[in-house]
Amino acid sequence: MAFRRSTISNGLSVSQLKQCKFFEDASDNFLKRFATEASTECFQEGSIIVQEGCLGDKLYCLTKGEVSVLVGPEEKVVASMSAVATFGEIAKMQEMAKISGPSTRSATVKA
């Protein structure tokens, strides 16, 4: 059985981050700081990275592998993403801006 690994990494470069639509207009100084403060997480295939309905406080930048975006109790696949992509930005921005209290995840993301 082959395992697919998805890596959320702090080994990020400014050029990698600029490939993400979310960061395309950000300044180099911001991206350098973001890359420095990021941490690395690795997930085995099938692992849940974020769960729909749970509180969210992280933004993820996928640097390797692929993930599936699932919604609803039947976990319908509504999208897939591969490196370099971001997810979780809405929850993180709401947390940072202190908008309407803690934000819950709108989808499940699975490696």
MODELLER restraints for C-alpha pairs under 7 A, 6 or more apart:
rsr = mdl.restraints
at = mdl.atoms
rsr.add(forms.Gaussian(group=physical.xy_distance, feature=features.Distance(at['CA:3:A'], at['CA:44:A']), mean=6.71, stdev=0.5))
rsr.add(forms.Gaussian(group=physical.xy_distance, feature=features.Distance(at['CA:3:A'], at['CA:45:A']), mean=5.89, stdev=0.5))
rsr.add(forms.Gaussian(group=physical.xy_distance, feature=features.Distance(at['CA:4:A'], at['CA:44:A']), mean=6.24, stdev=0.5))
rsr.add(forms.Gaussian(group=physical.xy_distance, feature=features.Distance(at['CA:4:A'], at['CA:45:A']), mean=4.98, stdev=0.5))
rsr.add(forms.Gaussian(group=physical.xy_distance, feature=features.Distance(at['CA:4:A'], at['CA:65:A']), mean=6.89, stdev=0.5))
rsr.add(forms.Gaussian(group=physical.xy_distance, feature=features.Distance(at['CA:5:A'], at['CA:42:A']), mean=6.86, stdev=0.5))
rsr.add(forms.Gaussian(group=physical.xy_distance, feature=features.Distance(at['CA:5:A'], at['CA:43:A']), mean=5.71, stdev=0.5))
rsr.add(forms.Gaussian(group=physical.xy_distance, feature=features.Distance(at['CA:5:A'], at['CA:44:A']), mean=4.85, stdev=0.5))
rsr.add(forms.Gaussian(group=physical.xy_distance, feature=features.Distance(at['CA:5:A'], at['CA:45:A']), mean=5.74, stdev=0.5))
rsr.add(forms.Gaussian(group=physical.xy_distance, feature=features.Distance(at['CA:5:A'], at['CA:65:A']), mean=5.88, stdev=0.5))
rsr.add(forms.Gaussian(group=physical.xy_distance, feature=features.Distance(at['CA:6:A'], at['CA:42:A']), mean=5.90, stdev=0.5))
rsr.add(forms.Gaussian(group=physical.xy_distance, feature=features.Distance(at['CA:6:A'], at['CA:43:A']), mean=5.30, stdev=0.5))
rsr.add(forms.Gaussian(group=physical.xy_distance, feature=features.Distance(at['CA:6:A'], at['CA:44:A']), mean=6.61, stdev=0.5))
rsr.add(forms.Gaussian(group=physical.xy_distance, feature=features.Distance(at['CA:6:A'], at['CA:64:A']), mean=5.39, stdev=0.5))
rsr.add(forms.Gaussian(group=physical.xy_distance, feature=features.Distance(at['CA:6:A'], at['CA:65:A']), mean=4.35, stdev=0.5))
rsr.add(forms.Gaussian(group=physical.xy_distance, feature=features.Distance(at['CA:6:A'], at['CA:66:A']), mean=6.01, stdev=0.5))
rsr.add(forms.Gaussian(group=physical.xy_distance, feature=features.Distance(at['CA:6:A'], at['CA:111:A']), mean=5.89, stdev=0.5))
rsr.add(forms.Gaussian(group=physical.xy_distance, feature=features.Distance(at['CA:7:A'], at['CA:41:A']), mean=5.99, stdev=0.5))
rsr.add(forms.Gaussian(group=physical.xy_distance, feature=features.Distance(at['CA:7:A'], at['CA:42:A']), mean=4.48, stdev=0.5))
rsr.add(forms.Gaussian(group=physical.xy_distance, feature=features.Distance(at['CA:7:A'], at['CA:43:A']), mean=6.34, stdev=0.5))
rsr.add(forms.Gaussian(group=physical.xy_distance, feature=features.Distance(at['CA:7:A'], at['CA:62:A']), mean=6.10, stdev=0.5))
rsr.add(forms.Gaussian(group=physical.xy_distance, feature=features.Distance(at['CA:7:A'], at['CA:63:A']), mean=5.76, stdev=0.5))
rsr.add(forms.Gaussian(group=physical.xy_distance, feature=features.Distance(at['CA:7:A'], at['CA:64:A']), mean=5.11, stdev=0.5))
rsr.add(forms.Gaussian(group=physical.xy_distance, feature=features.Distance(at['CA:7:A'], at['CA:65:A']), mean=6.62, stdev=0.5))
rsr.add(forms.Gaussian(group=physical.xy_distance, feature=features.Distance(at['CA:8:A'], at['CA:40:A']), mean=5.39, stdev=0.5))
rsr.add(forms.Gaussian(group=physical.xy_distance, feature=features.Distance(at['CA:8:A'], at['CA:41:A']), mean=4.99, stdev=0.5))
rsr.add(forms.Gaussian(group=physical.xy_distance, feature=features.Distance(at['CA:8:A'], at['CA:42:A']), mean=6.06, stdev=0.5))
rsr.add(forms.Gaussian(group=physical.xy_distance, feature=features.Distance(at['CA:8:A'], at['CA:60:A']), mean=6.44, stdev=0.5))
rsr.add(forms.Gaussian(group=physical.xy_distance, feature=features.Distance(at['CA:8:A'], at['CA:61:A']), mean=5.70, stdev=0.5))
rsr.add(forms.Gaussian(group=physical.xy_distance, feature=features.Distance(at['CA:8:A'], at['CA:62:A']), mean=4.87, stdev=0.5))
rsr.add(forms.Gaussian(group=physical.xy_distance, feature=features.Distance(at['CA:8:A'], at['CA:63:A']), mean=5.76, stdev=0.5))
rsr.add(forms.Gaussian(group=physical.xy_distance, feature=features.Distance(at['CA:9:A'], at['CA:39:A']), mean=5.98, stdev=0.5))
rsr.add(forms.Gaussian(group=physical.xy_distance, feature=features.Distance(at['CA:9:A'], at['CA:40:A']), mean=3.95, stdev=0.5))
rsr.add(forms.Gaussian(group=physical.xy_distance, feature=features.Distance(at['CA:9:A'], at['CA:41:A']), mean=6.14, stdev=0.5))
rsr.add(forms.Gaussian(group=physical.xy_distance, feature=features.Distance(at['CA:9:A'], at['CA:63:A']), mean=6.23, stdev=0.5))
rsr.add(forms.Gaussian(group=physical.xy_distance, feature=features.Distance(at['CA:10:A'], at['CA:35:A']), mean=6.02, stdev=0.5))
rsr.add(forms.Gaussian(group=physical.xy_distance, feature=features.Distance(at['CA:10:A'], at['CA:36:A']), mean=6.97, stdev=0.5))
rsr.add(forms.Gaussian(group=physical.xy_distance, feature=features.Distance(at['CA:10:A'], at['CA:38:A']), mean=4.76, stdev=0.5))
rsr.add(forms.Gaussian(group=physical.xy_distance, feature=features.Distance(at['CA:10:A'], at['CA:39:A']), mean=4.66, stdev=0.5))
rsr.add(forms.Gaussian(group=physical.xy_distance, feature=features.Distance(at['CA:10:A'], at['CA:40:A']), mean=4.99, stdev=0.5))
rsr.add(forms.Gaussian(group=physical.xy_distance, feature=features.Distance(at['CA:12:A'], at['CA:35:A']), mean=5.41, stdev=0.5))
rsr.add(forms.Gaussian(group=physical.xy_distance, feature=features.Distance(at['CA:13:A'], at['CA:35:A']), mean=6.59, stdev=0.5))
rsr.add(forms.Gaussian(group=physical.xy_distance, feature=features.Distance(at['CA:14:A'], at['CA:28:A']), mean=6.66, stdev=0.5))
rsr.add(forms.Gaussian(group=physical.xy_distance, feature=features.Distance(at['CA:14:A'], at['CA:31:A']), mean=5.68, stdev=0.5))
rsr.add(forms.Gaussian(group=physical.xy_distance, feature=features.Distance(at['CA:14:A'], at['CA:32:A']), mean=6.13, stdev=0.5))
rsr.add(forms.Gaussian(group=physical.xy_distance, feature=features.Distance(at['CA:16:A'], at['CA:84:A']), mean=6.92, stdev=0.5))
rsr.add(forms.Gaussian(group=physical.xy_distance, feature=features.Distance(at['CA:17:A'], at['CA:23:A']), mean=6.10, stdev=0.5))
rsr.add(forms.Gaussian(group=physical.xy_distance, feature=features.Distance(at['CA:17:A'], at['CA:31:A']), mean=6.98, stdev=0.5))
rsr.add(forms.Gaussian(group=physical.xy_distance, feature=features.Distance(at['CA:18:A'], at['CA:24:A']), mean=4.69, stdev=0.5))
rsr.add(forms.Gaussian(group=physical.xy_distance, feature=features.Distance(at['CA:19:A'], at['CA:84:A']), mean=6.56, stdev=0.5))
rsr.add(forms.Gaussian(group=physical.xy_distance, feature=features.Distance(at['CA:20:A'], at['CA:84:A']), mean=5.97, stdev=0.5))
rsr.add(forms.Gaussian(group=physical.xy_distance, feature=features.Distance(at['CA:20:A'], at['CA:85:A']), mean=5.51, stdev=0.5))
rsr.add(forms.Gaussian(group=physical.xy_distance, feature=features.Distance(at['CA:20:A'], at['CA:86:A']), mean=6.69, stdev=0.5))
rsr.add(forms.Gaussian(group=physical.xy_distance, feature=features.Distance(at['CA:43:A'], at['CA:111:A']), mean=6.28, stdev=0.5))
rsr.add(forms.Gaussian(group=physical.xy_distance, feature=features.Distance(at['CA:44:A'], at['CA:111:A']), mean=6.44, stdev=0.5))
rsr.add(forms.Gaussian(group=physical.xy_distance, feature=features.Distance(at['CA:45:A'], at['CA:111:A']), mean=4.88, stdev=0.5))
rsr.add(forms.Gaussian(group=physical.xy_distance, feature=features.Distance(at['CA:46:A'], at['CA:110:A']), mean=5.91, stdev=0.5))
rsr.add(forms.Gaussian(group=physical.xy_distance, feature=features.Distance(at['CA:46:A'], at['CA:111:A']), mean=5.22, stdev=0.5))
rsr.add(forms.Gaussian(group=physical.xy_distance, feature=features.Distance(at['CA:47:A'], at['CA:110:A']), mean=5.59, stdev=0.5))
rsr.add(forms.Gaussian(group=physical.xy_distance, feature=features.Distance(at['CA:47:A'], at['CA:111:A']), mean=5.35, stdev=0.5))
rsr.add(forms.Gaussian(group=physical.xy_distance, feature=features.Distance(at['CA:48:A'], at['CA:109:A']), mean=6.04, stdev=0.5))
rsr.add(forms.Gaussian(group=physical.xy_distance, feature=features.Distance(at['CA:48:A'], at['CA:110:A']), mean=4.39, stdev=0.5))
rsr.add(forms.Gaussian(group=physical.xy_distance, feature=features.Distance(at['CA:48:A'], at['CA:111:A']), mean=6.39, stdev=0.5))
rsr.add(forms.Gaussian(group=physical.xy_distance, feature=features.Distance(at['CA:49:A'], at['CA:109:A']), mean=5.52, stdev=0.5))
rsr.add(forms.Gaussian(group=physical.xy_distance, feature=features.Distance(at['CA:49:A'], at['CA:110:A']), mean=5.58, stdev=0.5))
rsr.add(forms.Gaussian(group=physical.xy_distance, feature=features.Distance(at['CA:49:A'], at['CA:111:A']), mean=6.85, stdev=0.5))
rsr.add(forms.Gaussian(group=physical.xy_distance, feature=features.Distance(at['CA:50:A'], at['CA:108:A']), mean=5.37, stdev=0.5))
rsr.add(forms.Gaussian(group=physical.xy_distance, feature=features.Distance(at['CA:50:A'], at['CA:109:A']), mean=5.28, stdev=0.5))
rsr.add(forms.Gaussian(group=physical.xy_distance, feature=features.Distance(at['CA:51:A'], at['CA:105:A']), mean=6.52, stdev=0.5))
rsr.add(forms.Gaussian(group=physical.xy_distance, feature=features.Distance(at['CA:51:A'], at['CA:107:A']), mean=6.50, stdev=0.5))
rsr.add(forms.Gaussian(group=physical.xy_distance, feature=features.Distance(at['CA:51:A'], at['CA:108:A']), mean=4.33, stdev=0.5))
rsr.add(forms.Gaussian(group=physical.xy_distance, feature=features.Distance(at['CA:51:A'], at['CA:109:A']), mean=6.65, stdev=0.5))
rsr.add(forms.Gaussian(group=physical.xy_distance, feature=features.Distance(at['CA:52:A'], at['CA:105:A']), mean=4.78, stdev=0.5))
rsr.add(forms.Gaussian(group=physical.xy_distance, feature=features.Distance(at['CA:52:A'], at['CA:106:A']), mean=5.27, stdev=0.5))
rsr.add(forms.Gaussian(group=physical.xy_distance, feature=features.Distance(at['CA:52:A'], at['CA:107:A']), mean=4.25, stdev=0.5))
rsr.add(forms.Gaussian(group=physical.xy_distance, feature=features.Distance(at['CA:52:A'], at['CA:108:A']), mean=4.51, stdev=0.5))
rsr.add(forms.Gaussian(group=physical.xy_distance, feature=features.Distance(at['CA:53:A'], at['CA:104:A']), mean=5.10, stdev=0.5))
rsr.add(forms.Gaussian(group=physical.xy_distance, feature=features.Distance(at['CA:53:A'], at['CA:105:A']), mean=5.00, stdev=0.5))
rsr.add(forms.Gaussian(group=physical.xy_distance, feature=features.Distance(at['CA:53:A'], at['CA:106:A']), mean=6.28, stdev=0.5))
rsr.add(forms.Gaussian(group=physical.xy_distance, feature=features.Distance(at['CA:54:A'], at['CA:104:A']), mean=5.10, stdev=0.5))
rsr.add(forms.Gaussian(group=physical.xy_distance, feature=features.Distance(at['CA:54:A'], at['CA:105:A']), mean=5.52, stdev=0.5))
rsr.add(forms.Gaussian(group=physical.xy_distance, feature=features.Distance(at['CA:55:A'], at['CA:102:A']), mean=6.45, stdev=0.5))
rsr.add(forms.Gaussian(group=physical.xy_distance, feature=features.Distance(at['CA:55:A'], at['CA:103:A']), mean=5.65, stdev=0.5))
rsr.add(forms.Gaussian(group=physical.xy_distance, feature=features.Distance(at['CA:55:A'], at['CA:104:A']), mean=4.27, stdev=0.5))
rsr.add(forms.Gaussian(group=physical.xy_distance, feature=features.Distance(at['CA:55:A'], at['CA:105:A']), mean=6.12, stdev=0.5))
rsr.add(forms.Gaussian(group=physical.xy_distance, feature=features.Distance(at['CA:56:A'], at['CA:91:A']), mean=5.19, stdev=0.5))
rsr.add(forms.Gaussian(group=physical.xy_distance, feature=features.Distance(at['CA:56:A'], at['CA:92:A']), mean=6.71, stdev=0.5))
rsr.add(forms.Gaussian(group=physical.xy_distance, feature=features.Distance(at['CA:56:A'], at['CA:103:A']), mean=5.81, stdev=0.5))
rsr.add(forms.Gaussian(group=physical.xy_distance, feature=features.Distance(at['CA:56:A'], at['CA:104:A']), mean=5.49, stdev=0.5))
rsr.add(forms.Gaussian(group=physical.xy_distance, feature=features.Distance(at['CA:56:A'], at['CA:105:A']), mean=5.75, stdev=0.5))
rsr.add(forms.Gaussian(group=physical.xy_distance, feature=features.Distance(at['CA:57:A'], at['CA:91:A']), mean=5.88, stdev=0.5))
rsr.add(forms.Gaussian(group=physical.xy_distance, feature=features.Distance(at['CA:57:A'], at['CA:92:A']), mean=4.96, stdev=0.5))
rsr.add(forms.Gaussian(group=physical.xy_distance, feature=features.Distance(at['CA:57:A'], at['CA:95:A']), mean=6.39, stdev=0.5))
rsr.add(forms.Gaussian(group=physical.xy_distance, feature=features.Distance(at['CA:58:A'], at['CA:88:A']), mean=6.11, stdev=0.5))
rsr.add(forms.Gaussian(group=physical.xy_distance, feature=features.Distance(at['CA:58:A'], at['CA:92:A']), mean=5.27, stdev=0.5))
rsr.add(forms.Gaussian(group=physical.xy_distance, feature=features.Distance(at['CA:59:A'], at['CA:87:A']), mean=6.05, stdev=0.5))
rsr.add(forms.Gaussian(group=physical.xy_distance, feature=features.Distance(at['CA:59:A'], at['CA:88:A']), mean=4.47, stdev=0.5))
rsr.add(forms.Gaussian(group=physical.xy_distance, feature=features.Distance(at['CA:59:A'], at['CA:89:A']), mean=4.83, stdev=0.5))
rsr.add(forms.Gaussian(group=physical.xy_distance, feature=features.Distance(at['CA:59:A'], at['CA:92:A']), mean=5.66, stdev=0.5))
rsr.add(forms.Gaussian(group=physical.xy_distance, feature=features.Distance(at['CA:60:A'], at['CA:86:A']), mean=5.42, stdev=0.5))
rsr.add(forms.Gaussian(group=physical.xy_distance, feature=features.Distance(at['CA:60:A'], at['CA:87:A']), mean=5.28, stdev=0.5))
rsr.add(forms.Gaussian(group=physical.xy_distance, feature=features.Distance(at['CA:60:A'], at['CA:88:A']), mean=5.89, stdev=0.5))
rsr.add(forms.Gaussian(group=physical.xy_distance, feature=features.Distance(at['CA:61:A'], at['CA:84:A']), mean=6.81, stdev=0.5))
rsr.add(forms.Gaussian(group=physical.xy_distance, feature=features.Distance(at['CA:61:A'], at['CA:85:A']), mean=5.66, stdev=0.5))
rsr.add(forms.Gaussian(group=physical.xy_distance, feature=features.Distance(at['CA:61:A'], at['CA:86:A']), mean=4.39, stdev=0.5))
rsr.add(forms.Gaussian(group=physical.xy_distance, feature=features.Distance(at['CA:61:A'], at['CA:87:A']), mean=6.70, stdev=0.5))
rsr.add(forms.Gaussian(group=physical.xy_distance, feature=features.Distance(at['CA:62:A'], at['CA:82:A']), mean=6.82, stdev=0.5))
rsr.add(forms.Gaussian(group=physical.xy_distance, feature=features.Distance(at['CA:62:A'], at['CA:83:A']), mean=5.22, stdev=0.5))
rsr.add(forms.Gaussian(group=physical.xy_distance, feature=features.Distance(at['CA:62:A'], at['CA:84:A']), mean=5.42, stdev=0.5))
rsr.add(forms.Gaussian(group=physical.xy_distance, feature=features.Distance(at['CA:62:A'], at['CA:85:A']), mean=5.18, stdev=0.5))
rsr.add(forms.Gaussian(group=physical.xy_distance, feature=features.Distance(at['CA:62:A'], at['CA:86:A']), mean=6.03, stdev=0.5))
rsr.add(forms.Gaussian(group=physical.xy_distance, feature=features.Distance(at['CA:63:A'], at['CA:83:A']), mean=4.69, stdev=0.5))
rsr.add(forms.Gaussian(group=physical.xy_distance, feature=features.Distance(at['CA:63:A'], at['CA:84:A']), mean=5.09, stdev=0.5))
rsr.add(forms.Gaussian(group=physical.xy_distance, feature=features.Distance(at['CA:64:A'], at['CA:82:A']), mean=6.97, stdev=0.5))
rsr.add(forms.Gaussian(group=physical.xy_distance, feature=features.Distance(at['CA:64:A'], at['CA:83:A']), mean=5.09, stdev=0.5))
rsr.add(forms.Gaussian(group=physical.xy_distance, feature=features.Distance(at['CA:65:A'], at['CA:82:A']), mean=5.79, stdev=0.5))
rsr.add(forms.Gaussian(group=physical.xy_distance, feature=features.Distance(at['CA:65:A'], at['CA:83:A']), mean=6.22, stdev=0.5))
rsr.add(forms.Gaussian(group=physical.xy_distance, feature=features.Distance(at['CA:66:A'], at['CA:81:A']), mean=5.55, stdev=0.5))
rsr.add(forms.Gaussian(group=physical.xy_distance, feature=features.Distance(at['CA:66:A'], at['CA:82:A']), mean=4.30, stdev=0.5))
rsr.add(forms.Gaussian(group=physical.xy_distance, feature=features.Distance(at['CA:66:A'], at['CA:83:A']), mean=6.84, stdev=0.5))
rsr.add(forms.Gaussian(group=physical.xy_distance, feature=features.Distance(at['CA:66:A'], at['CA:111:A']), mean=6.34, stdev=0.5))
rsr.add(forms.Gaussian(group=physical.xy_distance, feature=features.Distance(at['CA:67:A'], at['CA:80:A']), mean=5.64, stdev=0.5))
rsr.add(forms.Gaussian(group=physical.xy_distance, feature=features.Distance(at['CA:67:A'], at['CA:81:A']), mean=5.35, stdev=0.5))
rsr.add(forms.Gaussian(group=physical.xy_distance, feature=features.Distance(at['CA:67:A'], at['CA:82:A']), mean=6.46, stdev=0.5))
rsr.add(forms.Gaussian(group=physical.xy_distance, feature=features.Distance(at['CA:67:A'], at['CA:109:A']), mean=6.44, stdev=0.5))
rsr.add(forms.Gaussian(group=physical.xy_distance, feature=features.Distance(at['CA:67:A'], at['CA:110:A']), mean=5.46, stdev=0.5))
rsr.add(forms.Gaussian(group=physical.xy_distance, feature=features.Distance(at['CA:67:A'], at['CA:111:A']), mean=4.45, stdev=0.5))
rsr.add(forms.Gaussian(group=physical.xy_distance, feature=features.Distance(at['CA:68:A'], at['CA:77:A']), mean=6.54, stdev=0.5))
rsr.add(forms.Gaussian(group=physical.xy_distance, feature=features.Distance(at['CA:68:A'], at['CA:79:A']), mean=5.98, stdev=0.5))
rsr.add(forms.Gaussian(group=physical.xy_distance, feature=features.Distance(at['CA:68:A'], at['CA:80:A']), mean=4.37, stdev=0.5))
rsr.add(forms.Gaussian(group=physical.xy_distance, feature=features.Distance(at['CA:68:A'], at['CA:81:A']), mean=6.47, stdev=0.5))
rsr.add(forms.Gaussian(group=physical.xy_distance, feature=features.Distance(at['CA:68:A'], at['CA:109:A']), mean=5.62, stdev=0.5))
rsr.add(forms.Gaussian(group=physical.xy_distance, feature=features.Distance(at['CA:68:A'], at['CA:110:A']), mean=5.27, stdev=0.5))
rsr.add(forms.Gaussian(group=physical.xy_distance, feature=features.Distance(at['CA:68:A'], at['CA:111:A']), mean=6.47, stdev=0.5))
rsr.add(forms.Gaussian(group=physical.xy_distance, feature=features.Distance(at['CA:69:A'], at['CA:77:A']), mean=5.69, stdev=0.5))
rsr.add(forms.Gaussian(group=physical.xy_distance, feature=features.Distance(at['CA:69:A'], at['CA:78:A']), mean=5.75, stdev=0.5))
rsr.add(forms.Gaussian(group=physical.xy_distance, feature=features.Distance(at['CA:69:A'], at['CA:79:A']), mean=5.07, stdev=0.5))
rsr.add(forms.Gaussian(group=physical.xy_distance, feature=features.Distance(at['CA:69:A'], at['CA:80:A']), mean=5.80, stdev=0.5))
rsr.add(forms.Gaussian(group=physical.xy_distance, feature=features.Distance(at['CA:69:A'], at['CA:107:A']), mean=6.45, stdev=0.5))
rsr.add(forms.Gaussian(group=physical.xy_distance, feature=features.Distance(at['CA:69:A'], at['CA:108:A']), mean=5.79, stdev=0.5))
rsr.add(forms.Gaussian(group=physical.xy_distance, feature=features.Distance(at['CA:69:A'], at['CA:109:A']), mean=4.65, stdev=0.5))
rsr.add(forms.Gaussian(group=physical.xy_distance, feature=features.Distance(at['CA:69:A'], at['CA:110:A']), mean=6.60, stdev=0.5))
rsr.add(forms.Gaussian(group=physical.xy_distance, feature=features.Distance(at['CA:70:A'], at['CA:76:A']), mean=5.12, stdev=0.5))
rsr.add(forms.Gaussian(group=physical.xy_distance, feature=features.Distance(at['CA:70:A'], at['CA:77:A']), mean=4.47, stdev=0.5))
rsr.add(forms.Gaussian(group=physical.xy_distance, feature=features.Distance(at['CA:70:A'], at['CA:78:A']), mean=5.79, stdev=0.5))
rsr.add(forms.Gaussian(group=physical.xy_distance, feature=features.Distance(at['CA:70:A'], at['CA:107:A']), mean=5.71, stdev=0.5))
rsr.add(forms.Gaussian(group=physical.xy_distance, feature=features.Distance(at['CA:70:A'], at['CA:108:A']), mean=5.00, stdev=0.5))
rsr.add(forms.Gaussian(group=physical.xy_distance, feature=features.Distance(at['CA:70:A'], at['CA:109:A']), mean=6.19, stdev=0.5))
rsr.add(forms.Gaussian(group=physical.xy_distance, feature=features.Distance(at['CA:71:A'], at['CA:77:A']), mean=6.74, stdev=0.5))
rsr.add(forms.Gaussian(group=physical.xy_distance, feature=features.Distance(at['CA:71:A'], at['CA:107:A']), mean=5.04, stdev=0.5))
rsr.add(forms.Gaussian(group=physical.xy_distance, feature=features.Distance(at['CA:71:A'], at['CA:108:A']), mean=6.19, stdev=0.5))
rsr.add(forms.Gaussian(group=physical.xy_distance, feature=features.Distance(at['CA:91:A'], at['CA:103:A']), mean=5.24, stdev=0.5))
rsr.add(forms.Gaussian(group=physical.xy_distance, feature=features.Distance(at['CA:91:A'], at['CA:104:A']), mean=6.78, stdev=0.5))
rsr.add(forms.Gaussian(group=physical.xy_distance, feature=features.Distance(at['CA:91:A'], at['CA:105:A']), mean=6.83, stdev=0.5))
rsr.add(forms.Gaussian(group=physical.xy_distance, feature=features.Distance(at['CA:94:A'], at['CA:103:A']), mean=6.64, stdev=0.5))
rsr.add(forms.Gaussian(group=physical.xy_distance, feature=features.Distance(at['CA:95:A'], at['CA:102:A']), mean=6.10, stdev=0.5))
rsr.add(forms.Gaussian(group=physical.xy_distance, feature=features.Distance(at['CA:95:A'], at['CA:103:A']), mean=6.91, stdev=0.5))
